[in-house]
């Protein structure tokens, strides 16, 4: 299918921007949502006429409703939702993590996904179907040192994906999830040295970390008719972690 209306959150750069580009290249109309006005508008401009930038904080219930209502008013439909928004702040154990930090990590990584899905589901069901693809993380499936809030939130995204598929799959809405390993995003390049990035890559069978476009390709496939029989799944896109010796 082409000419679908696709919402992608955290679309200013990284996985979100790569995902927006992938859908636009396939002939879809893409709404890029991000809190960074300058960056998301620049990305939408690079993509061209198929893209529209919307500035909004998707951890805010009222903002989410306003974004979704605006997309419906402009495009008349929402066929695909991709929940990319998230963030990680490693460095603290559960003992050291404050309640505001815990709540912020859950809001950013899990509540945002819930709010966006809840807002689009009624329209998708009325239209006879749609696709939602959420982005979890390998950290949510296997854990990660000194990052309990992020791990818990991303595990919640995988569980929420399954719950949404159970409740809304019978009404035509397919909900699935990807769980990336390390990805060479602009944030990764800023926060890690080349040696650190190479070291992380050596932990995968692929011998490197992922490009954002490789995660976007998995997302685009899950939202396509080619994945029509895939429902409630969390697919790891991580280059194959090396086995324990």
N, C-alpha and C positions, 0 to 999 in steps of 0.2 A: 504494500500500500504506500502511496505517496500523497503529498499534500495534506498530511495530518497536522494537527495543532499539538505541539510538544512544549511542555514547560520543563525547563532544566534549572535547578537551584544551584547556587554557588558557581555560577556560569562565567564569572569574570576571567578566570584562568584555570590552569590545571585540568583535572578530569572533567569538570563542568564545561569549560570552554571547548575542550576536545569533543565532548559529547554533543554540544550544540552544533559544532561544525559538521560532525558526522551526519546528524539528522538533516541539516540544511543541504548537505551535498546529495542526500537521497531524495530531495524534492519536498521536504517537509517545511512547515512554517514553525519557527522556533522562538519561544519567549524565554529570554535569559533573565533570571532573577538573581540579584546579588545585593549586598549591603554597600558595596564599593561603587559609587556612582561613576566615577571617572573610568575605572577599569572595565565595568560591564558595558558601558556605552561604547568604549573603544573596541571591545571584542565584538559587539553587535555590528558596529560599523565595518569592521574587517570582514565579517561574514557576508554582509550585504543586505539586499532587500528582503531576504527570507527571515531575517532576525529582527526582533524588537527587544530592547532593554527595558527592564522594570527594576526600580530600586526598592528594596524592601527587606526587612528583618523577619525571616520566616520562623523565628522562635516566638513571635508575637501573634496571638490568635486573631486580633482585629486586622493586623496587616495582612496576614494570610488570606483572610476572607476578602479583603479589599483587592488583593492581587488576583485572586481567582475570579471574582466578579468582573474585574476589569478585562481579563483575558476573554471571558465569555461574551462580554458586551462587544469587544472588538472583533473577535474571531467566530463567535457563535458556537464554539465547541472546545472541548479538551479531550484529545485522543490518547495522549501519552503524558505521564508525569515521571520525571527522573529526579529522585531526591539525592543529590550529591552533597549537600551542605554538611559540614562537620569540622572537627578540629581536635587536635591532640596536644596535651601539655605534659609530657612525661617528666619525671623527676621527684615525685612524691609517693610515698606509700599511703595506705588507708589511714594510718595513724597521723600522718602529716597533712593530709588533704583537709581543707576547711569545708564547712558546709556550703558557703557561697561558691567555692570552686567546684564542688561535687554537683551542685544544682546547675551551674553554668554548663558543665560538660554534658549533663543529661539533656538540658534544654537544647543545646546546639546540635548534638548528635542523634538524639532520639525523639524528643518532643517535636522538633521541627518536622521530622518525617511523619509523625502521627498527625500533626496539624494540617500539613499539605495533603496527605492522603484523605483525611476526613473531609476536607473541603471539596475535593474533586470527585469523590466516590458517588455522591447522589447524581451528579450530571452524567457520569459514565454509565451508571446503571440505567438511567432514563434513556440514554442513547443506545442501549443494547450492548455496551461493552467498552473496553479500553485496556490499557496496559500501564502498570506502575512498576518501575524498577528502582529499588532502593540500593544505597551503597553502604555496606557494612565495612568490615576490615578483618584481615587475618588475626588481628589482636583480639577481636571479639569472639573468635572461634577457639584460639589456642592460648590466649593470654599474652601479657607483655609485662616486663619488669617495671615497677614504679610508675604505673599508669592505670590505677584501678577504676577511676571514673570513666575514662575512655573505653576501657575493655568492657565494662558493664553496659555502657550505653550502646556500643556496637553489637554486643551480644543481644541486646534488646531489639535492635533493628532487625536482626535475623529472625528472632522470635515473632516480632510484630509482622514481618513479611508473611510468615506461615499463617498467623491468625487472620490476617486480612484476606489471604487466598482462600482459607476455609469459609469465611463469612461471605465473600463477595465473588468468588469464582463461579458459583452457580448462576450468578446474574451477569456473567460475561466479562468480568474484570479479572485479568490475569495479573497477579502480583508476584514478582520475583526479586532476587537480590544478587548483587555481586560483592565478593569480599576480596579486595585487592591486597596484595603484599605491598612492599615499598614501591613508590612510583616517583619518577623523575619530574616532579612538578616544580614550578618556580619557587615555591616555599621550600622544597627539598634542597634546591640549589643554593638558596640563601642560608639555610640553617646547617648544612652539612658540607664538609670538605670533599673534594674529589676522592681522596683516599677512603673516607668513611663511606661514600656512596659505592665505591668499588668493593669494599669489604662486605657491605650488605648484599651486593649482587652475588658474591661468591657463595652465599648461603642458599642460593636457588640453583636448581638443576640447569636452568637457562644460563646461568653464569653472569647475570646482570639484573638490574631492577627494571621495572616496566616503564614504557612510555605512556603518557596519558591516552594517546590514541588507541593503544591496545586495550585499555579498560573501556574506552568508549565503544570499541567494536563489539565487545561482549554485551554492553548495555543495549546497543542498537539491535543486536540479534535477539535479545530477550524480549524486546518490544515489537519485534516483527512477526509476521505470519509464519515465518519459518520455525518459530518457537511456540506454535499454537498449542502444543500438548505439554508445555513446561509450565508448571504452576506451583507456587509456594516453595521454590527452590532457592538455596543460597549456593552460588557457584563461585568457587575460589579461583581467582585469576592472579596467580602469584609466582609463576615461573617454576613451580614444583619445588617446595622446600626440600633441602637435602635430608636424607634419612639419618637417623641417629646411628652411630657406629658403635 
